[in-house]
Amino acid sequence: MTLRSGRLTFLIIAITTFGTQGLPYAQTASKQVYVYIDSVMAADTNEGTDPRLGGMDKKLRGLFGFSTYSLIGHNEGQTDCGKMIAFTLPGGKILHVQPRAIDADMIAMEIVLFDGTRPMMTTDLKLKNNGTLIVGGPRYETGMMIISIGASTGGTPPPMQAQATPAEANTH
């Protein structure tokens, strides 16, 4: 995994659930992919964790070590495999997600995070169906913005109480 962003550091962690049913073959453009985005502000202000984050509390604390986690944005949408969907995030960030293929229970996708019109991060990855990718960074206000990206072919958000697994990612 390589990162391109100068002083900006990103941490990418894939979280996935086990026991999801796989698809028997690769699928392309006609398959719908549901994408769920949560933007979380992490800071050291000792205010605890926003109850709307549910089961993500322990995972976030274990990964990032901040004392406060607040949900500052939630987006969701669906797109056909092969078509890009864009999300506006807090702080002027824009996230493009393009599912490229579905193979067994994996969703291949490209993710590009922009600061306005300037690309900050590009990642090609395979995410388990109903899995979640957590991107830590960039700096935001008094802390860090954490972006949780979930994808599903079944139309329901991935569960928050998931277990971490390695991601197949190629970050530019």
Legacy VTK file of the C-alpha trace (Angstrom):
# vtk DataFile Version 3.0
C-alpha trace
ASCII
DATASET POLYDATA
POINTS 172 float
0.000 0.000 0.000
1.399 3.398 -0.928
0.104 6.775 0.129
0.321 10.006 -1.854
-0.440 13.103 0.144
2.692 14.732 1.508
2.162 15.324 5.215
-1.312 13.784 5.215
-1.460 10.282 6.680
-4.294 7.849 6.103
-4.993 4.646 7.970
-7.165 2.150 6.132
-8.747 -0.771 7.920
-11.280 -3.169 6.487
-13.919 -4.471 8.822
-16.104 -7.295 7.723
-18.653 -9.720 9.025
-18.303 -13.452 8.705
-20.920 -15.871 7.473
-22.374 -13.693 4.717
-23.635 -15.579 1.715
-21.480 -15.225 -1.357
-22.603 -14.766 -4.898
-21.828 -17.795 -7.092
-20.173 -15.849 -9.924
-18.749 -12.472 -10.897
-21.329 -9.827 -11.744
-20.955 -6.464 -13.412
-22.966 -3.411 -14.456
-26.528 -4.640 -13.828
-25.967 -5.412 -10.117
-26.875 -2.726 -7.591
-24.403 -1.847 -4.835
-25.587 0.046 -1.762
-22.978 2.343 -0.223
-23.119 3.743 3.324
-20.839 6.517 4.557
-20.425 7.713 8.148
-18.192 10.695 8.907
-16.867 10.675 12.457
-14.976 13.435 14.277
-12.310 12.040 16.581
-10.706 14.332 19.150
-9.199 14.362 22.626
-11.900 16.409 24.366
-12.992 13.706 26.868
-16.653 13.898 25.788
-17.074 10.156 25.184
-18.657 8.486 22.185
-21.766 9.583 20.335
-24.441 6.925 21.069
-25.395 6.911 17.358
-22.088 5.171 16.655
-23.329 2.072 18.487
-20.939 -0.857 18.307
-18.225 1.141 16.543
-17.125 2.624 19.893
-14.725 -0.152 20.930
-13.364 -0.550 17.402
-12.672 3.191 17.038
-11.025 3.428 20.458
-8.869 0.388 19.708
-7.764 1.720 16.338
-7.288 5.419 16.973
-7.020 6.063 20.725
-8.952 9.362 20.881
-11.228 10.141 23.851
-14.168 11.541 21.831
-15.990 10.229 18.735
-18.947 12.125 17.256
-21.010 11.250 14.199
-20.915 14.393 12.054
-22.439 13.045 8.860
-24.232 10.076 7.327
-24.769 9.454 3.610
-26.066 6.510 1.681
-26.943 5.720 -1.873
-26.967 3.028 -4.482
-25.343 2.685 -7.856
-24.967 0.108 -10.560
-21.741 -1.832 -10.568
-19.455 0.091 -12.933
-20.951 3.523 -12.165
-19.516 6.090 -9.762
-21.509 7.639 -6.912
-20.387 10.867 -5.169
-20.918 11.890 -1.544
-20.390 15.320 0.012
-18.639 15.033 3.370
-18.059 17.585 6.144
-15.187 20.016 5.722
-15.558 20.366 1.957
-14.471 16.790 1.245
-16.007 14.812 -1.611
-15.904 11.026 -1.787
-16.296 9.141 -5.076
-17.065 5.426 -4.827
-17.168 3.260 -7.945
-17.997 -0.429 -7.530
-16.250 -2.162 -10.429
-17.143 -5.843 -10.087
-18.716 -8.369 -7.761
-16.946 -11.702 -7.491
-18.200 -14.292 -5.028
-18.707 -12.274 -1.820
-16.204 -9.544 -2.707
-16.969 -6.103 -4.140
-14.096 -4.595 -6.129
-14.207 -0.808 -6.026
-12.277 2.389 -6.499
-12.493 5.128 -3.867
-11.247 8.689 -4.405
-11.311 11.311 -1.627
-11.155 14.955 -2.729
-10.522 18.158 -0.812
-12.615 20.406 -3.033
-11.278 19.612 -6.494
-7.882 18.295 -5.313
-7.610 14.489 -4.992
-6.235 13.520 -1.563
-6.370 9.717 -1.800
-7.145 7.082 -4.419
-7.682 3.456 -3.401
-8.542 0.337 -5.384
-9.726 -2.465 -3.121
-11.836 -5.558 -2.693
-14.260 -5.342 0.208
-16.259 -8.267 1.520
-19.988 -7.919 0.801
-21.553 -6.248 3.874
-18.074 -5.170 4.933
-16.822 -1.811 6.104
-13.671 0.128 5.289
-12.455 2.688 7.836
-10.259 5.538 6.620
-8.526 7.548 9.351
-7.561 11.052 8.320
-7.504 13.838 7.313
-7.095 16.291 10.170
-10.367 18.071 10.848
-10.995 20.949 13.272
-9.453 19.866 16.615
-8.898 16.238 15.682
-9.263 13.804 12.824
-12.121 12.914 10.514
-12.678 9.178 10.259
-14.673 7.931 7.283
-16.502 4.605 7.491
-17.436 3.214 4.066
-19.775 0.234 3.901
-20.919 -1.640 0.806
-23.605 -4.233 0.283
-25.359 -5.954 -2.581
-28.337 -6.732 -0.334
-29.629 -3.233 0.411
-28.922 -3.171 4.136
-26.044 -1.419 5.901
-23.171 -3.571 7.100
-23.368 -4.378 10.822
-21.356 -2.075 13.093
-20.092 -4.860 15.376
-17.665 -6.361 12.886
-14.257 -7.932 13.104
-11.184 -6.430 11.457
-9.633 -8.260 8.534
-6.928 -7.197 6.102
-8.049 -5.280 3.049
-6.778 -5.856 -0.438
-6.013 -2.247 -1.257
-3.881 -0.299 -3.694
-3.705 3.308 -2.524
-2.198 5.983 -4.768
LINES 1 173
172 0 1 2 3 4 5 6 7 8 9 10 11 12 13 14 15 16 17 18 19 20 21 22 23 24 25 26 27 28 29 30 31 32 33 34 35 36 37 38 39 40 41 42 43 44 45 46 47 48 49 50 51 52 53 54 55 56 57 58 59 60 61 62 63 64 65 66 67 68 69 70 71 72 73 74 75 76 77 78 79 80 81 82 83 84 85 86 87 88 89 90 91 92 93 94 95 96 97 98 99 100 101 102 103 104 105 106 107 108 109 110 111 112 113 114 115 116 117 118 119 120 121 122 123 124 125 126 127 128 129 130 131 132 133 134 135 136 137 138 139 140 141 142 143 144 145 146 147 148 149 150 151 152 153 154 155 156 157 158 159 160 161 162 163 164 165 166 167 168 169 170 171
